[in-house]
Amino acid sequence: MTDARLDLQRRDRLGMVEAVWGEHKTVDQIAAILPRFAAAGELALVTRVSPDKAAAVLERIPEVTVHEQAAALTLGTLPSSPKGAAEVAVLSGGSSDRRVVAEACLALRCHGVGVDPVMDVGVAGLHRLLNALPRLNSARVLIACAGMEGALPTVLAGLVPQPVIAVPVSVGYGVSAGGRAALDGMLASCAPGLVVVNIDNGYGAAMAALRMLRSAQAVRPRSN
């Protein structure tokens, strides 16, 4: 049994599905919550799930899909990827940012949004980012995940016109460890219009991108 009060009306109200924070929930709690999504005909997404916890939930509910790179679980069928160019590109400074990138990509896939992960384009080798710029042209929103000093989103936002959402990642030596240096650097960015979410919050960045996409779709040009 669980006392969780699921927000099963979130899709109708906000255009996004409810997500479950799994890190501080037990296997019993997750296993009790997931069938409630299925009974409501809703896709379930559980984030921040350790491999041991994921294996234990899978043993109880074989229909669950384990997304190892994203450290997440889903129950239900993900929407088909749309044809054509991806609407959101998710960039990483390095391969150590992979879990946060994967979480953002999965959260957007749960909403039928096409995603293009662009890995390992950090500013330590600036040519990597510059070479990737043509690939970003068709994306409508960019998410940039970076640890260490967190410079990638600032550089990116100074080069491209799309909205850029910055995600500080808890990767780095010394003062960078925990992601606070990256967070402070992104918040202090001189790139105008850069949006910053909390440390390691790939899901939050994905939902910010989703809101931007939905808002843009709702805007219609005025007729003369």
VMD Tcl script that draws the C-alpha trace (Angstrom):
set ca {
  {0.00 0.00 0.00}
  {1.08 3.60 -0.57}
  {-0.33 6.95 0.41}
  {0.88 8.61 -2.82}
  {-1.68 10.93 -4.41}
  {-1.05 10.72 -8.12}
  {-1.77 13.70 -10.34}
  {-3.52 11.77 -13.09}
  {-5.13 14.96 -14.42}
  {-1.77 16.57 -15.18}
  {-1.99 15.72 -18.90}
  {-5.37 17.46 -19.22}
  {-4.28 20.42 -17.11}
  {-0.68 20.97 -18.24}
  {-0.21 18.79 -21.29}
  {2.32 16.54 -19.57}
  {2.18 13.19 -17.82}
  {2.74 12.71 -14.11}
  {6.26 11.54 -13.20}
  {7.33 9.70 -10.06}
  {10.56 10.53 -8.22}
  {12.02 7.09 -7.53}
  {15.23 7.81 -5.64}
  {13.66 8.06 -2.20}
  {10.83 5.58 -2.75}
  {11.07 1.92 -1.84}
  {10.54 -0.98 -4.21}
  {7.22 -1.64 -2.47}
  {6.08 1.94 -3.04}
  {7.04 1.99 -6.73}
  {5.47 -1.42 -7.33}
  {2.25 -0.19 -5.71}
  {2.15 3.07 -7.69}
  {2.78 1.72 -11.20}
  {-0.43 -0.35 -11.53}
  {-2.45 2.77 -10.71}
  {-1.11 4.42 -13.87}
  {-1.99 1.34 -15.90}
  {-5.52 1.26 -14.44}
  {-5.99 4.90 -15.47}
  {-4.73 4.18 -18.99}
  {-1.79 6.53 -18.43}
  {1.89 6.13 -19.26}
  {4.07 5.87 -16.14}
  {7.54 7.39 -15.80}
  {9.69 6.81 -12.71}
  {12.98 8.74 -12.52}
  {16.17 8.30 -10.49}
  {15.93 4.54 -10.02}
  {19.07 2.61 -9.09}
  {19.90 -0.62 -10.99}
  {19.15 -2.82 -7.95}
  {15.81 -1.12 -7.37}
  {14.93 -1.32 -11.06}
  {15.67 -5.05 -11.12}
  {13.49 -5.63 -8.05}
  {10.56 -3.71 -9.57}
  {10.95 -5.57 -12.86}
  {10.78 -8.87 -11.02}
  {7.40 -7.86 -9.57}
  {6.04 -6.16 -12.70}
  {7.50 -7.80 -15.82}
  {5.76 -5.30 -18.11}
  {8.00 -2.50 -16.85}
  {10.69 -1.21 -19.20}
  {14.05 -0.38 -17.61}
  {15.94 2.51 -19.21}
  {19.41 1.91 -17.84}
  {21.16 5.00 -19.18}
  {18.39 7.27 -17.91}
  {18.14 5.44 -14.56}
  {14.39 5.37 -15.13}
  {11.41 3.06 -15.55}
  {8.35 3.28 -17.77}
  {5.14 1.28 -17.84}
  {3.05 1.55 -20.96}
  {3.78 2.16 -24.62}
  {5.87 5.20 -25.48}
  {4.52 7.33 -28.33}
  {6.11 6.71 -31.72}
  {8.93 9.05 -32.63}
  {7.65 11.68 -35.07}
  {9.01 11.71 -38.59}
  {11.33 14.46 -39.69}
  {13.87 16.52 -37.81}
  {13.89 16.36 -34.02}
  {12.29 19.35 -32.29}
  {14.70 19.25 -29.35}
  {18.46 18.68 -29.34}
  {20.03 17.66 -26.02}
  {23.75 18.41 -25.81}
  {26.31 17.17 -23.30}
  {29.67 18.63 -22.38}
  {31.08 15.13 -21.92}
  {30.07 11.50 -21.84}
  {29.90 11.65 -18.03}
  {26.73 13.74 -18.44}
  {25.03 10.81 -20.18}
  {22.49 9.95 -17.44}
  {21.09 13.48 -17.32}
  {20.93 13.64 -21.13}
  {19.17 10.27 -21.25}
  {16.65 11.35 -18.61}
  {15.77 14.49 -20.58}
  {15.48 12.52 -23.82}
  {13.24 9.87 -22.25}
  {10.96 12.46 -20.64}
  {10.44 14.12 -24.03}
  {9.91 10.78 -25.78}
  {7.12 10.07 -23.26}
  {5.36 13.09 -24.77}
  {5.95 12.15 -28.41}
  {8.63 14.79 -28.94}
  {11.49 13.97 -31.30}
  {14.90 14.28 -29.64}
  {18.45 14.38 -30.99}
  {21.16 13.69 -28.37}
  {24.41 15.44 -29.30}
  {27.10 14.01 -27.07}
  {30.55 15.18 -26.00}
  {30.67 18.71 -27.42}
  {32.14 20.47 -24.39}
  {34.14 23.68 -24.62}
  {37.44 21.98 -23.72}
  {37.46 21.12 -27.44}
  {35.45 23.99 -28.87}
  {35.79 22.68 -32.42}
  {33.47 19.80 -31.46}
  {30.62 22.20 -30.72}
  {31.33 24.34 -33.77}
  {31.27 21.27 -35.98}
  {27.88 20.28 -34.51}
  {26.18 23.65 -35.12}
  {24.71 22.73 -38.54}
  {23.11 19.69 -36.92}
  {21.27 21.99 -34.49}
  {19.69 24.24 -37.12}
  {16.43 22.31 -37.36}
  {15.85 21.97 -33.59}
  {13.39 24.41 -32.03}
  {14.72 24.14 -28.47}
  {18.17 23.17 -27.16}
  {19.03 21.61 -23.81}
  {22.69 21.81 -22.77}
  {23.97 19.60 -19.94}
  {27.42 20.28 -18.48}
  {29.43 19.71 -15.33}
  {32.83 21.11 -14.27}
  {32.54 24.92 -14.72}
  {29.39 24.57 -16.85}
  {30.47 26.82 -19.73}
  {28.74 24.93 -22.57}
  {25.28 26.57 -22.32}
  {26.74 30.09 -22.27}
  {28.84 29.46 -25.36}
  {25.93 27.76 -27.11}
  {23.47 30.55 -26.28}
  {25.91 33.05 -27.76}
  {26.00 31.18 -31.08}
  {22.43 30.08 -31.85}
  {19.02 31.81 -31.86}
  {16.93 29.01 -30.32}
  {15.94 28.93 -26.65}
  {18.68 27.23 -24.62}
  {17.92 25.43 -21.35}
  {21.00 24.85 -19.19}
  {21.34 21.83 -16.91}
  {24.24 21.84 -14.42}
  {25.57 18.33 -13.86}
  {27.18 17.01 -10.68}
  {30.43 16.04 -12.40}
  {33.87 17.51 -11.77}
  {36.90 17.84 -9.52}
  {37.02 19.66 -6.18}
  {34.76 22.70 -6.12}
  {32.99 21.42 -9.24}
  {31.85 18.24 -7.46}
  {28.13 18.27 -6.74}
  {27.39 20.62 -9.64}
  {27.28 23.85 -7.64}
  {30.08 25.51 -9.62}
  {28.28 24.72 -12.88}
  {24.97 26.00 -11.46}
  {26.51 29.28 -10.27}
  {28.28 29.77 -13.59}
  {25.11 29.19 -15.59}
  {23.09 31.53 -13.38}
  {25.80 34.19 -13.79}
  {25.93 33.72 -17.58}
  {26.22 36.79 -19.76}
  {24.32 35.05 -22.57}
  {20.94 36.83 -22.69}
  {17.87 34.66 -22.27}
  {19.60 31.52 -21.00}
  {17.23 29.41 -18.87}
  {18.72 27.38 -16.00}
  {17.21 24.44 -14.11}
  {18.45 22.69 -10.99}
  {21.45 20.35 -10.75}
  {21.02 17.05 -12.66}
  {17.38 17.95 -13.45}
  {17.10 16.48 -16.92}
  {13.38 15.87 -16.40}
  {12.77 19.51 -15.44}
  {14.66 20.72 -18.51}
  {12.58 18.43 -20.70}
  {9.35 19.79 -19.26}
  {10.55 23.37 -19.76}
  {11.26 22.51 -23.41}
  {7.82 20.92 -23.72}
  {6.14 24.05 -22.38}
  {8.07 26.18 -24.89}
  {7.06 23.93 -27.77}
  {3.40 23.85 -26.74}
  {3.32 27.60 -26.21}
  {4.79 28.25 -29.64}
  {2.20 25.94 -31.22}
  {-0.59 27.84 -29.49}
  {0.54 31.18 -30.96}
  {-1.09 31.93 -34.28}
  {-0.17 34.88 -36.54}
  {-2.78 37.62 -36.68}
  {-4.63 38.08 -39.95}
  {-4.60 41.53 -41.55}
}
mol new
graphics top color blue
foreach p $ca { graphics top sphere $p radius 0.5 }
foreach p [lrange $ca 0 end-1] q [lrange $ca 1 end] { graphics top cylinder $p $q radius 0.2 }
display resetview
